[in-house]
């Protein structure tokens, strides 16, 4: 997705290794349609995990509250009133402020909700600042970190100009600029695409039109010491044998507002039914 305190500029310049030519209009469900959309959340058959019992198993059925023992709702450096991912220098490419109130559990899924609403947060130096978008994110930084394994997430990812949803892994040592992007969607100038890549792997990335990642899908990542394999359903979309991370990482899901000509479209939601992780 983006490194902590890092500008993500340049990511779109990485050469794609596969492109689908079919363009499907991105339908974004209204916030009031959460329950009906969740009932339809039957993702296509997915690649098989390595064993029957995951080391980390989080679902959102039969509950109305987010399990705060399992899930943090901001980055590790954040204060109690929300957070944002700040770059080390220059201008940020994100315009949202993350709040715990934007992570809503209903209908067997957690909904990370982006809304166009004035929200008070802070700058990188801690000064009071106003943001025009509020949104939600989740991390396992406090509850679960791992080195090598198999990650499987059932999610419904929105696609629209100005949105930047992502499912990704970040370095647990909080110093490294290493990450693994299971899937992220960039919406720029009315065009959207989905990307799969390690952030440090500048020669290994796959990009697809939203048709592959539209609606409920199962996203899987096989991470070993020698390679990364990315799946959507049971389809292998990318194999990477270079720039493979060799350190503990943790899971993050977020819905950012991306710097776009329209200044983003902060009115959508990223829905997740389950997150499961098997250790190698």
Beta strands, then each sheet from edge to edge (+ up, - down):
strand 1: 56-59
strand 2: 96-98
strand 3: 103-106
strand 4: 109-122
strand 5: 128-135
strand 6: 137-139
strand 7: 149-156
strand 8: 163-171
strand 9: 179-188
strand 10: 191-198
strand 11: 205-208
strand 12: 216-223
strand 13: 228-232
strand 14: 235-240
strand 15: 249-257
strand 16: 268-279
sheet 1: 1+ 16- 4+ 3-
sheet 2: 1+ 16- 7+ 12- 13+ 14-
sheet 3: 1+ 16- 4+ 5- 2-
sheet 4: 6+ 15- 8+ 9- 10+ 11-
end
